[in-house]
Amino acid sequence: MKHVFSILMALGLIFMTACGQTATSPGGDQAEGNDAAMNSDWAVNVTTEQNGEGEVVVDIEITNQMDEAATLDFTSGQKYELVVVDEEGNEVYRYSNEMMFTMALTSETFEPGETKSYQETLSTDQWSSSTHTIYIEVVAAAVDGEEVENKEQFKAESSIEIE
C-alpha cells in the first residue's frame, strides 16, 4: 500500500510541475503591420487590424516549413502568449491574464508545409490613442519530444496605431 501511495504522490508531483505556463516579456525591434519570425523549420506570422468597433483583430499563423510532419508539445492548453505594449513600453494586455487553460500536457501535429491559424479579438477601450506593439510567442515546450532551444523561431510582432 505504501508503494501505491508513493507512486501516486510522485506522479502527482510530476504532473503539477509539468503544467506551468510560459510567458516571455516583450522585446526586440518593432515592426509595422505584420512580422514573421522565420528559420528553416517554423514560421510565425501575426497581422493586426482594427475592426471599427473598438477592437483589434489579431491573426496568428504558425507554419511547419519542414519536409516532414512535426508535433509541438505544450505544458498546458495555452498555445501562445499575446502581449500588447503601448509606445511608452507599458503592458496594456496579456492574453494569459484573461484566460484559463487546461492543466494538462497537450500537443498539436503539423503536416509538412501546413499552416494553422488562430484569431483573437481584443477590446481597445482601455488603450490610449497611440501606437501599440503586439508580441506573440508560441509557447511550445518541445518539438517532437525534444526541448525547444531556439525560442526566437516562435516569436513575431506587429504594430498598430490606435485612434
GIUR-V879793 format. One record per residue. N is the residue number from 0. PHI is phi in whole degrees, 0 to 359 (* if undefined). Layout:
BEGIN
[[N	PHI] [N	PHI]]
END
This chain:
BEGIN
[[0	*] [1	296] [2	296] [3	298] [4	298] [5	297] [6	295] [7	297] [8	296] [9	297] [10	297] [11	299] [12	295] [13	297] [14	299] [15	294] [16	285] [17	278] [18	258] [19	288] [20	248] [21	254] [22	217] [23	244] [24	293] [25	294] [26	184] [27	95] [28	284] [29	273] [30	233] [31	259] [32	80] [33	208] [34	207] [35	239] [36	268] [37	228] [38	213] [39	287] [40	257] [41	224] [42	229] [43	240] [44	234] [45	228] [46	233] [47	229] [48	204] [49	280] [50	261] [51	81] [52	242] [53	74] [54	225] [55	245] [56	263] [57	249] [58	255] [59	241] [60	235] [61	239] [62	238] [63	276] [64	266] [65	274] [66	272] [67	222] [68	296] [69	216] [70	244] [71	269] [72	254] [73	238] [74	273] [75	201] [76	285] [77	283] [78	261] [79	208] [80	251] [81	232] [82	235] [83	247] [84	233] [85	280] [86	290] [87	272] [88	90] [89	277] [90	287] [91	252] [92	201] [93	223] [94	307] [95	291] [96	285] [97	262] [98	240] [99	241] [100	236] [101	299] [102	261] [103	212] [104	293] [105	230] [106	211] [107	218] [108	264] [109	244] [110	287] [111	304] [112	75] [113	286] [114	245] [115	247] [116	245] [117	226] [118	220] [119	234] [120	244] [121	248] [122	284] [123	255] [124	306] [125	263] [126	266] [127	284] [128	280] [129	190] [130	280] [131	239] [132	251] [133	251] [134	256] [135	240] [136	223] [137	289] [138	263] [139	295] [140	274] [141	207] [142	240] [143	51] [144	82] [145	253] [146	307] [147	287] [148	262] [149	260] [150	289] [151	299] [152	293] [153	252] [154	239] [155	205] [156	211] [157	211] [158	249] [159	216] [160	271] [161	267] [162	261]]
END
